Every structure is written in structure tokens, then in C-alpha cells.
Amino acid sequence: MNNTRKRYTSEFKTKVVLEVISNTATLAEIASKYSLHPTMLSSWKVDFIERTKDVFADPRKKDDSIREKEEALDEAHRQIGQLTIERDWLKKKYRQLGWIWP
């Protein structure tokens, strides 16, 4: 008995879901045609419909959570740069005073 799970490509899923949406045949007929379970086709259809809103989304507009993460990353980079400058300045002053940098 083979317990490996079949994996379907996104192209195949799209083709089948578009056929389901077009109502050219019943869900059971399409499932039988492709040797799939009708429940799987229903879940693919739901996923497809939920994600179609992203197709026409403006890529310049970013989700708030993504924007917040980018701002936090920019702030961290700014702080790293500032600390690097301060460390280099302290090293220079230590050497000028004849001390050894730890």
C-alpha cells in the first residue's frame, strides 16, 4: 500500500478550478474526470477565490505589518551605523592617548 501523498502543480490546480468555476460540468463530474475527491476541488476553489483579490493589488501599497517591520529594520540599521561611528571614534581617541583598545 502506497501512503505517499500526491502533489499537484499550481498550473494543474488552476486549470481544474477554472473548469469548476465555469460550470461546464458538475463538481462530481470534474472530480471523476481528474480522479480527485470533490472536497479537494471545493477547497481549491475556495483558496482560489480568496486569493484572487491579490492579483490586482497595487504592489506599491504594502501591508501595515510589512511596513512596520521595514521601519524597524531601517531604525536598527541606523543605530548600527551610529554605534559603528562612535566605536571608531573611541578607538581613535584611545590610540591618541596611548592607551590600548580592549
ZIRADA-V567696 format. One record per helix or strand. SS is the DSSP state (helix for helix, strand for strand). FROM is the first residue (numbers start at 1). TO is the last residue. If there is no record, write none. Layout:
# ZIRADA-V567696
SS,FROM,TO + SS,FROM,TO
This chain:
# ZIRADA-V567696
helix,10,21 + helix,27,33 + helix,38,54 + helix,64,97
